[in-house]
Amino acid sequence: MGCYFCQRNIKEVDWKNGRLLSKFLSASGKIKPRKKTGTCALHQRQFKKAVKRAREMAILSFTKK
C-alpha cells in the first residue's frame, strides 16, 4: 500500500487542509494509528502535529458527536 503522503510527493502535512486531515481521523475524532492508515513514521509525526494545530485553530473539532 505505502504511505499516502509519500505516494503524492507531499513533503509536509499542511494543518490548514481540514478535509485531508479528517480522512485520517476515526469516527469519534481520534487519530488513526500507522498500521491502519499506512503512513510512514515521518508523515505520521507531521500529521499528528498538523491535527493538533488544526484543532487549536478550530479547523477540526476535538470530538465528533
Secondary structure, DSSP 8 states (H G I E B T S, - for coil): ---HHHHTT--S--TT-HHHHHTTB-TTS-B--HHHH---HHHHHHHHHHHHHHHHTTSS-SS--
